[in-house]
Amino acid sequence: MCGIVAYIGHREACPIILKGLKRLEYRGYDSAGVALLTPEKNLNIYKKSGKVSDLETSIEGKDLHANTGMGHTRWATHGVPNDVNAHPHLSGSGEFAIIHNGIIENYASLKQALIKRGHEFKSDTDTEVLIHLIEEVYKNNDLGFEEAVRMALTQVIGAYAIVILSKQDPNYLIGAKKGSPMVIGVGENEHFIASDATPIVEYTRNVIYLHDGEIAIIKGTELTIKTIDNTIKTPYIQELEINLESIEKGGYEHFMLKEIYEQPRSILDSFRGRTHINDAMIAMAGIDKFEDKLKNVKRIIIIGCGTSWHAGLVGEYLFEDFARIPVEVEYASEFRYRNPVLDESDFVIAISQSGETADTLAALELAKSKGATIFGICNVVGSSIPRFTDAGAYTHAGPEIGVASTKAFTAQVTALILMALSIGQKRGTLSSQRLRELLIELETIPSKVERTLATDPLVKIIAEEFKNSTNALYLGRGYGFPIALEGALKLKEISYIHAEGYPAAEMKHGPIALIDEAMPVVVIATQHSYYEKVISNIQEVKARKGRVIAIATEGDEEIKNHADYVIYIPPCEESMLPLLATIPLQLLSYHIAVMRECNVDQPRNLAKSVTVE
Ligand code: F6R
């Protein structure tokens, strides 16, 4: 939610900031703005509702010269998306400017108190309240800029990644973080601040991931990191792993399509180096660390949101099948506000692509406070969840930029397969022989995904046929059920067609009433344990004139007698079905969205990283 970029150094700041904002646009695209501070202490602020490209057009011909500056791309929380609510925001006197990602939860009480003391606000944002507060602390206490920021932040409840500059001092930039991500790029006599490393990677590979409660003070070319209670910290400089190529479209029309096509590689990268077929063994340091606990664990709780929650459902089936452990899969947002029964014996797994989802993080905090062991499956290295957990496994999907999750999902499922197999072996519920067979099968999956991607031309024809539908149903059983949910979510989020995923057998308990000749029904009907039952469900749909698109196993000729369209995927072990069956559903949503002229990579109202409740 919201992307921030800032620069201080010897280069022109504006092009760096605009380019960085475009890379961060996946985090929100309701409005964009920049603040540019010249050596002569002129502070120019330009902001515009809409995309970064709208801002770019609106600032053509304006004075953009500055070596210090910052920019913001917004996902609206407080106040509608318009020019006034766009960041940066100014303090009352115009001395200080701020950009902010996060939510100041006590902004209303702070604002009321400030209004009583004579402050006037231009916007509806929580962010403007914060910069007024900083200025008030600065003036009333005769403090320096840095001290004022620090003192003001002690009054704030909520989450923030902020950057503040002071008009009086063009060589001074302060960043602070709590709950929202912040990375600092350390170049030659220059510094960058951003929500993630993508705006930084082409200038320097040296970065520092700021921790919660830390403040970065950049004065000229000097960087100091302190805690909010004024303790100096030694920064830990890491080398970036991502490269420029991985964050560009590489010839594809959209990031989403590129990311769908990257799946043979991202799945491979997520198990490469962890599987040892000859020794019938899986090497996952995070799992090995808790071997004793996992051998006797009574239950696993999986937490996630959206697509990651769907991966969690796949995980439930995997852990039950291979490790014989009862599993509960929870929406993080619900779990955190219930009074869950949890203790030291529980093993909690959080799944999150971004590693920053606020609800998932809060649910983990709750689990940790009850003494549970917490484990993370995340894609973004150095993000908040992996830093918070006791252990974890990274998915190696590479940066996922399209807002709709694709390759991160299959990478999460790959990690879950490895975990379930490894724990199953340790618990003695999975023989070495069977483990070997499954690992051999896993090795074939990247090429099977490749083959599945070759269904694209047929999927495009089907998309053309159904692009004007207003509703769609997705049905599946067993491992096909989470895939039905995921297929429906993909369609609704990027094409704005209402879609529901259901366990195929549940259809007759309600949704069947919706079926008529206008209703596309996508059915996962592969030749696995539920095949005959799913065929019966298809017949029930056909009897009500529904239009069936079946995802079926190569070589199954029979299914053609039942379905209107058949998309064939290669045969596979049932537990690996999600890795293949998801692919045509991603492609279907993609093509329908493109045909409906929707913004595939940045669907309306969404953001990639949901760092607010
Ligand atoms: C859907 C999608 C979202 C995310 C959800 C959780 O395509 O991307 O549903 O899966 O917001 O995000 P992470 O995985 O970053 O915690």
Residues whose N, C-alpha, C, O or C-beta is under 5 A from the ligand:
A	BS01	F6R	C305 G306 T307 S308 I351 S352 Q353 S354 G355 T357 V403 A404 S405 K608 V610
